[in-house]
Amino acid sequence: MKRTPHILILALTVAGSGPLWAFDLAAGKQLVNENCYSCHGSEVYTRKNRMVTSRSGLTKQVKRCELSLGLTWFDEDVDNAAEYLNQQFYRFGK
C-alpha cells in the first residue's frame, strides 16, 4: 500500500504534463514532399476556397490522400504530415 501514493502522484504528473509525444515535423515534411506534392503543389493549401476547415478535417484529408495513393502509413505518419501542413499553411488551433 505504500506504493499507491507514489504511483498516483506519478500518474497525475504525467497526465498533467501535456502530450506524451511530440509531432515529428521533419518526418511530416518529408512525407508531404515525397507524396503529397506528387499529386498537387502547395497551392491547394493556400487557395481561398480550401476544402479543409478544421484541424480534425485536415487529419481526415491527409488520411484520404494516403489511401488514394495506395500508401500504408502508420497513424503517426498521418499525424506528422497533418501537423506539418497545419503549421506551414493552415494554422488551426489544437
FITIMI-168619 format. One record per residue (C-alpha): residue in three letters; x, y, z. Coordinates in nm, 4 decimals, decimal comma. Example, Ala and Ser with C-alpha at 12.3 -4.5 7.8 and 13.67 -1.06 7.14 Angstrom:
% residues 2
@type->Ala | c1->1,2300 | c2->-0,4500 | c3->0,7800
@type->Ser | c1->1,3670 | c2->-0,1060 | c3->0,7140
This chain:
% residues 94
@type->Met | c1->0,0000 | c2->0,0000 | c3->0,0000
@type->Lys | c1->0,2930 | c2->0,2362 | c3->0,0471
@type->Arg | c1->0,3470 | c2->0,2480 | c3->-0,3290
@type->Thr | c1->-0,0057 | c2->0,3628 | c3->-0,4104
@type->Pro | c1->0,0508 | c2->0,7331 | c3->-0,3283
@type->His | c1->0,3731 | c2->0,7377 | c3->-0,5313
@type->Ile | c1->0,2072 | c2->0,5774 | c3->-0,8321
@type->Leu | c1->-0,0872 | c2->0,8159 | c3->-0,8054
@type->Ile | c1->0,1436 | c2->1,1183 | c3->-0,7897
@type->Leu | c1->0,3403 | c2->0,9923 | c3->-1,0899
@type->Ala | c1->0,0219 | c2->0,9296 | c3->-1,2888
@type->Leu | c1->-0,1125 | c2->1,2766 | c3->-1,2133
@type->Thr | c1->0,2198 | c2->1,4366 | c3->-1,3029
@type->Val | c1->0,2359 | c2->1,2589 | c3->-1,6388
@type->Ala | c1->-0,1318 | c2->1,3236 | c3->-1,7150
@type->Gly | c1->-0,0940 | c2->1,6941 | c3->-1,6481
@type->Ser | c1->0,2265 | c2->1,7432 | c3->-1,8423
@type->Gly | c1->0,0718 | c2->1,7585 | c3->-2,1884
@type->Pro | c1->0,1011 | c2->1,5149 | c3->-2,4781
@type->Leu | c1->0,3136 | c2->1,2085 | c3->-2,4239
@type->Trp | c1->0,4729 | c2->1,2561 | c3->-2,7657
@type->Ala | c1->0,5566 | c2->1,5447 | c3->-2,9898
@type->Phe | c1->0,4957 | c2->1,5551 | c3->-3,3597
@type->Asp | c1->0,7952 | c2->1,4870 | c3->-3,5816
@type->Leu | c1->0,7704 | c2->1,7831 | c3->-3,8182
@type->Ala | c1->1,0796 | c2->1,6802 | c3->-4,0166
@type->Ala | c1->0,9205 | c2->1,3416 | c3->-4,0874
@type->Gly | c1->0,5919 | c2->1,5137 | c3->-4,1745
@type->Lys | c1->0,7685 | c2->1,7469 | c3->-4,4169
@type->Gln | c1->0,9441 | c2->1,4547 | c3->-4,5839
@type->Leu | c1->0,6166 | c2->1,2643 | c3->-4,6250
@type->Val | c1->0,4446 | c2->1,5696 | c3->-4,7736
@type->Asn | c1->0,7351 | c2->1,6444 | c3->-5,0092
@type->Glu | c1->0,7664 | c2->1,2848 | c3->-5,1290
@type->Asn | c1->0,3960 | c2->1,2032 | c3->-5,1605
@type->Cys | c1->0,1508 | c2->1,4925 | c3->-5,1473
@type->Tyr | c1->0,3349 | c2->1,7072 | c3->-5,3986
@type->Ser | c1->0,3308 | c2->1,4195 | c3->-5,6482
@type->Cys | c1->-0,0416 | c2->1,4968 | c3->-5,6983
@type->His | c1->-0,0531 | c2->1,8718 | c3->-5,6383
@type->Gly | c1->0,1582 | c2->2,1648 | c3->-5,5325
@type->Ser | c1->0,1214 | c2->2,3787 | c3->-5,2238
@type->Glu | c1->-0,1433 | c2->2,5955 | c3->-5,3916
@type->Val | c1->-0,4206 | c2->2,3667 | c3->-5,2625
@type->Tyr | c1->-0,3239 | c2->2,4653 | c3->-4,9099
@type->Thr | c1->-0,3274 | c2->2,8387 | c3->-4,9758
@type->Arg | c1->-0,6269 | c2->2,8832 | c3->-5,2074
@type->Lys | c1->-0,9239 | c2->3,0851 | c3->-5,0852
@type->Asn | c1->-1,1800 | c2->2,8048 | c3->-5,1190
@type->Arg | c1->-0,9911 | c2->2,5396 | c3->-4,9228
@type->Met | c1->-1,1806 | c2->2,2173 | c3->-4,8594
@type->Val | c1->-1,0249 | c2->2,1699 | c3->-4,5162
@type->Thr | c1->-1,1687 | c2->2,3956 | c3->-4,2459
@type->Ser | c1->-1,0553 | c2->2,2357 | c3->-3,9172
@type->Arg | c1->-0,7590 | c2->2,0535 | c3->-3,7637
@type->Ser | c1->-0,9541 | c2->1,7271 | c3->-3,7421
@type->Gly | c1->-1,0640 | c2->1,7747 | c3->-4,1025
@type->Leu | c1->-0,7005 | c2->1,8157 | c3->-4,2036
@type->Thr | c1->-0,6073 | c2->1,4821 | c3->-4,0490
@type->Lys | c1->-0,9018 | c2->1,3161 | c3->-4,2253
@type->Gln | c1->-0,7981 | c2->1,4683 | c3->-4,5592
@type->Val | c1->-0,4384 | c2->1,3508 | c3->-4,5172
@type->Lys | c1->-0,5722 | c2->1,0004 | c3->-4,4450
@type->Arg | c1->-0,7934 | c2->1,0127 | c3->-4,7581
@type->Cys | c1->-0,4976 | c2->1,1194 | c3->-4,9696
@type->Glu | c1->-0,2809 | c2->0,8455 | c3->-4,8204
@type->Leu | c1->-0,5392 | c2->0,5830 | c3->-4,9117
@type->Ser | c1->-0,5978 | c2->0,7230 | c3->-5,2613
@type->Leu | c1->-0,2244 | c2->0,6998 | c3->-5,3304
@type->Gly | c1->-0,2182 | c2->0,3397 | c3->-5,2066
@type->Leu | c1->0,0223 | c2->0,4230 | c3->-4,9260
@type->Thr | c1->0,0401 | c2->0,2352 | c3->-4,5975
@type->Trp | c1->0,1359 | c2->0,4969 | c3->-4,3417
@type->Phe | c1->0,1251 | c2->0,4430 | c3->-3,9689
@type->Asp | c1->-0,1150 | c2->0,6650 | c3->-3,7744
@type->Glu | c1->0,1792 | c2->0,8712 | c3->-3,6507
@type->Asp | c1->0,2846 | c2->0,9330 | c3->-4,0130
@type->Val | c1->-0,0610 | c2->1,0743 | c3->-4,0872
@type->Asp | c1->-0,0417 | c2->1,2847 | c3->-3,7701
@type->Asn | c1->0,3083 | c2->1,4108 | c3->-3,8539
@type->Ala | c1->0,2118 | c2->1,5069 | c3->-4,2093
@type->Ala | c1->-0,1085 | c2->1,6753 | c3->-4,0910
@type->Glu | c1->0,0739 | c2->1,8711 | c3->-3,8210
@type->Tyr | c1->0,3426 | c2->1,9796 | c3->-4,0672
@type->Leu | c1->0,0723 | c2->2,1057 | c3->-4,3049
@type->Asn | c1->-0,1085 | c2->2,2717 | c3->-4,0165
@type->Gln | c1->0,1986 | c2->2,4611 | c3->-3,9029
@type->Gln | c1->0,3089 | c2->2,5532 | c3->-4,2553
@type->Phe | c1->-0,0233 | c2->2,6526 | c3->-4,4087
@type->Tyr | c1->-0,3419 | c2->2,6159 | c3->-4,2064
@type->Arg | c1->-0,2607 | c2->2,7282 | c3->-3,8525
@type->Phe | c1->-0,5651 | c2->2,5697 | c3->-3,6890
@type->Gly | c1->-0,5688 | c2->2,5651 | c3->-3,3099
@type->Lys | c1->-0,5035 | c2->2,2425 | c3->-3,1281
